[in-house]
C-alpha cells in the first residue's frame, strides 16, 4: 500500500502532467482510479436512489451508465496513445484542435472548482452533526439549540479550518503529504458502505415507525435525475489519461481490463450504499446520508471524522490541479517569470480559490444542489469530450471502413447523450434555484 501511495502522489502532484518513465502497474492504476472515483459522491447515492423512484430503477440506470463510463475511459486511453500529451486537456487539444482544447480547459477548471465547493459543503455537514452529538448531554433538544455557544458554530469552525489547515497545505507547489493520506479516501468509502449495510439490519428490528418507499417512477425526468449523481460519483476520467501515460503496459486490452475492474468495484460500493441507505430511511433520506443518522452514534461519528479528514487532505490536491491550469493561463504570455512573482501568483490564486469556494459552500443548503451542477459538467469529461476525440481520431486513423463508421456513430451517440445529461441537469438545477427565490 505504501508503494501504491507513492505512485498516487507522483501522478496527482505534477501539474504539468509530466509522469516520467512509465512505472505504474495495473494494480496501481486500479488503486488510483478507485481513489479518484470514490469520494464525497458516495454520500449522495441513497438520496439519488430515492429521487430516481426506487432501487430497481436506479440500479438499471446505473448499469446503463456504466457502458458509457467504461467506454469513455477506453476512448481516452486510445486517444492518449495517439497524443504526445499526458493530461486530459492536452490530449483533447491535440486530437480535437485548439478551440475544443480551450473549452476543455474551462470546463476542467469549473469542474474542479465546484468539486471544491462540494467538499467543503460535506465537511460543514459533518461538523453540524458532530456539534449535535456534543450537545446530547442537555436535557431538551430545543434548549441545546437555543444556547449553543458561538464558538461551536459549524460555519465558524469551517472558516477556521480553511484558514488554519487547508490554506497552509494548499500554498506549496507540490503537496507531498498526500503520500501519507492517499488510502484514507478509499478507507472512508469502504467503512461507510459497511456501516450503512450493518445499520440497515440493526435498525430493521428496532424501527418504531413505518418508512415510506418509492415504488414507481413518477416520470422519465425523475428516472434520469440520478445520472448527475452517477457522473459525479464515478468520475475519474480527468485523471485517467495521466494514469494511462504512467502505466508500464499500455496495450489497449490491458487498459480495458483496468477500466472494467475499476468501474465494477465502484459499481458494487455505490450500489450497496445506495440500496441499503435508501431502504433504511426511505423517502426521508437526506441528501447527505450521514445526516440521516443520529448525531450521537459512535460508529457513524467515526465515519464522519474519516470523511471530513479525507476531504480536508484531498481538497488541496483538487486546488493544486485547478490552480496549475490557471497559472499556466496567467503566466503563458510572459517570457520570464521570477520566483517571487510566481509565488505571488500562486498564493493569490490559492487564497481566492479557497475564499470563493468557502463563501459558496457556506450558503448552499445541501450537497445535492452542488452535485446537480457538477454532474452536468462531468458529462463533458465522461461523454462529450471522449466522443469528440473518437470522432476526430477516426478522421485520420487507418481503420477499416465499416469499423470506422461504427466507431464514429458511437462517438456521436456519446456526444448527444452527454449534451442531453448536461442540458437536463443544468435545467433542473436552475429551476430548483429559481423556486427557492
N, C-alpha and C positions, 0 to 999 in steps of 0.2 A: 504493500500500500504506500510505503514511503517513496518508492521509486515512481509509482504512478502519480503521486502528488507532485513530485519534482517535474515530471513530464507536463502535468497540467499547468503549473505556473510558468513553465518555459514557453508555453503557447499563448496563454492569456495575457501575459505581462509584456508582450512585444508589440507596440502599436504599429510599427512599420510592417508587420506581417512577416518579418524575416524569421524563418523557422530553423535555419542552419541545415546541417546534414540530416537527411531523413533517419530517424531513430525510434519512431513510435511504433510499438507493437499493436497488433489487432486488439488485444485485450486492453491495452492502454487507451486506444481510440474509443472503444466501447465505454470505458470508465469515464472519459472526458465528455463523451456525448451525453451520458446519463447525468453527469454533473451539470452540464449546460441546460438540460431539459427539466430535471426535477427541481422544483423550487416553489416560489410563492403561489404559482398557479394551482398547486395541489389543494390549497385551502378552499378554492372556489368551486371545485368539481361537484360536491354534493348539492350545492345551490344550483349549479347549472343542470344537473340531472333533474331536479325538481322543475326548473324552468322549461326543460325540454318536454316534459309531460310524463316522466317516469323512467325507470331504469332500462326497460327494454328498448324504448325509442332512443335514449341517449347512447346506449352501447352500440346500437346499429349505426347511428350517425358517426360514432367514434370509429367503428370498423371501416365504414366507407371513407372517412377522412384519412385513415391510416394508409390507404392506397396512394393518395396524393402526397402524404407526408414522406413515405419511403421513396416515391417517385422523384420528389423534389431533391432529396438527398443524393440519389443516384445521378440525376441530371447534373447537379452541382459538382459532384466528383468527376463526372465526364468532362464538364466544361473546364474544370481546373486542370485536367490533363492536357487540354488544348491551349492553356494560357501560361504565361510566364509569371503571373502574379500568385500570391498566396493569401490574399484577403478577398472577402466577398465582393466589396465594391470594385476592387481591382479587376477581378475576373469578369464581372458584368460589364465594366467599361471596355475591357479587351475584346469580349465576344460580341457585345451589342452596340458598341460605339460610345463616344464621349457624352452625348446627350442623356442616354439611358443611365450611363455611369454616374452623372451628376444627380439624377433623380434618385438613384440607389443610395448615394451618399446622404442626401437629405432625409430619406426615409430611415436610413440607418441611425442617424443622429436622433431623430424624433422618437424612434422606437426605443432606443436606449434611455432617452430622457423620460419617457412615460414608464418604462420599467423601473427606473429610479423612484418615480413617484409612487408606484405600486408597492415597492419595497418599504418605503417609509410609512405608507398607509398601514401595511401589515404590522410593522413594529409598533405603531401607535395603538392598533387594536389590541395587541398583546399587553401593552403597558396598561391599558384601561382595565383589562381583566385581572392583571396582577395587582393593580390598585384595589380592585374589589375584593380580592382574596385576602389582602392585608386588613380590610375593614370588617371581616366576618366576626371579629370579637365583640362588635357593637350589637346591642340587642335588636334594634329596629333598623331595617334597611333604609327607611326614609331618613332616620337620624344620621346614618352613615353618609348619605348623600348630602345632607344639609351642612354637615360640619367637617367636610373634607378639607384638610389644610391646603393652602395654596401651593406648597412645595411638592405635593403629590399629583398635581395636575399633569396628565399624560402629555399635553401639548408642551408644557414647560420642560418636562423630562426629555421629550423628543428633541426639542431645540437644544438642550444641553448636550445630548448625545451627538448631535450633528456638529456642534462647536468643539466639544472636548475629545471626541473619539473619531468620528468619521472624517472631519476636516484634516487632522494631522495624518491620518492614514492615507488620505487621497492626494496630498500635495506631492509626494515623491514621484519621480519619473517612472520607477518600477516598484511594484508592491510585492516585495519578496516574502512578506509574512504569510501570503496566501498558501505557501507550501505546507504550513502547519495546520491550515483550516480547510484544505481542499476536499476532505472527506466529509466535513461537517454537514453540508447541504444534503448529500445523499443519505447520511445517517438520520438527519431530521425528518426527511421524507419517509424513509422506511419505518422509523419509530412511530410517526403519525399514523401511517396506514395500519400498523399492528394495533395501536391504541384504539382507533376507530372500530376495527373489527371486534376486538375484545369487549369494548364498551357496549357495542350493539347487543352481544349475547348476555352481558351482565344486566343491562338496562331493560331488556325484554321481560325479565322476570320481576322487575321492580317497578314497572311503569304504572302509574296511578291513573293515567288518563289515556284515552284513545287518540292516536295521532292520525291526521288526515293524510292520505296519499293520493297523488295524481294517478289516474288510471288510463287516461286517454289524452291525446294531443289535441289541444283546442284549435290549433291552426298550423299551417305549414310553416309560418313565420316562427312560431314557438319551437317547432321541431328543429329548425336550423339555427335558433338563437344560441344553441350550445356550441356551435362551431368556433366563435371567437375565443371561448374558454379553452377549447381543444387546441387551437392555434397557439395561444399563449402558453399552455401547459407543455406541449410537445416541441416548443420552439428551441431548436438547437442548430438551425440551418445557417445562421450567421457565422457560427464558429466552425461549421463542418469543412469548409474549404481549407482553413488553416490546419485543421486536424488531418485532412486528407494529404495535404502537402508535406506533412511531417511523418507520414507513415513509411515504414520500410517496404511493405508490399503494396504497391499502388495499382495492382490489377483490378479491373472493374468487378470481377467476380468476388474478390476479397472485400472490396468496398461495399458491394451489395449485401454481403453477409454481415458486415459490421453494422450497416444501416438497419437491416431487418432485426437483428438481435437487439439492438439498442431500442428501437421503437416498440418491439414486443414486450420488453421488460417495462418500459414506460406505460404501455397499454395495461399491463397487469396491475401495476401500482395505482395508476389513475382510476381504473375501473373499480378495483376493490374499494378505494377511498370513496369514490362517487356513490357506488351502490350501497355500501354499509352506512355511510354518512346520511344518505337520503332516507334509508329505511329506519334509521334511528330517530330522526327528527321530522320526517315527512315534509309537509308544506311549510312548517315553521323553521326550517333550517336557515341559518344565517348565511350571508354571502361569504363570510369567513367562518369555516366550520368550527374552529376553536372557540368562537364567540358564542356558540350554542351550548357549550358545556359549562357546568358550574365553575365559578371562579376559585373555589377552594379545593378542587380536586388535584391532589399532588401529582398524579400521573400526567394529567393534562397540563399542569403548571410546568412540568419538565419539557413537554412538547413545545409549549410557548417559548420557554427560555432557549431551547435548541434552535427554533426557527428565528427568534429575534437575534441571537448571537450570529447565526449563519448569515442572515441578511445584512447585519452590520458589517461583517467581514467581506461579503461579496459585493456590496454597494460600491466600494472604491474601485473594484475591477471594472464594473459597468461604467463608472465615471471615467476611468482611465481610457477605455476604448472610445467613448464618445469624445472625450477631450482631445485625443490624438488626431481625430478627423478634423475637429475644429481648429486645432493648432496648425495642422497642415494647410488648411484653407487660409488661415490668418498670415502665416509666415511664408507661404508659397511664392509670393511676388517679391520677396526680399532677397537680395544677392548675398547679404551677410547678416547673420544674427548672432549677437554677443550672448554670452552665458547669462548675464544679468537681465537682458531683455527677454530671453527665453523663459527665465524663471519668473519674471513679472507676468508674462502672458499666461504661463501655466497656473500660477497662483490666482490670478484674476478669473480665469475660466473655471477653476475649481470652486472658488467662493461663489461665483454667480450660479453655477450648476446646483450646488448644494442649497443655496438660499432660495432659488426659484422652485426647485422640487419640494423643498420643505414647506413653503407657503402654500403650494397647491395641495400637498398631502394633508395639511392641517385643516383644510376647508372642504375636502372631498368626503361625502357622507360615508361611503364604504368602498371596499376594493372592487366590487363589481362595476362601479362607474368607470374605473380606470381600465379594467381588463376589457371592457367592451370596446374601448378605443384601441388598446394595444392589440387585441385580436384582429381588428380590421387592418392595422398597419402590418401585422405579422403575415397577412395574406400576400403581401408583396414579396416577402422573402421565401414563403413556402410554395406559393402558386405562380405568381405573376413573373418574377424575375427568372426562376428556373424554366418556366415555359418559354419566355423570350430567348433565353440562352439556347434552348433546344432548337427553336425555330431558326435562329441566326446561325447556329453551328451547322445545321443541315444545308445551308446555302453554299457552304464551302467544302464540307467534308465529303470524301468519295464513298458514298453509301449506296447500296443497291436501290433502284428506283422505287420499288414497292415498299420496301422497308422505310425509305426516306419519307414517303407520303404518309405512312402510318405514324412516324415519329413527329412530323410536322403537325398532323391532326391532333395528336396527344398534347403537343405544346400549345396549340390553340385552345383546346379544351381546358387545359390548366390555367391559361391566362383568363379565360372567360369565367371560370369558377372563382378565381381569385378576385376578379373585378366584382362579381356578384357578392361575395363574402364581405369585401371592403365596403361596398355600397350599402349592403343591408345593415352591417354592424354600426357603421357611421351614422346612418339614418336613424336607427333605433336609439343610439346614444344621444343624438341631437334632440330627438323628440322627447326623450325622458328628461333631458336637461331643461327643455322649454316648459314641460309640465310643472316642474318644481318652481319655476319663476312666474 
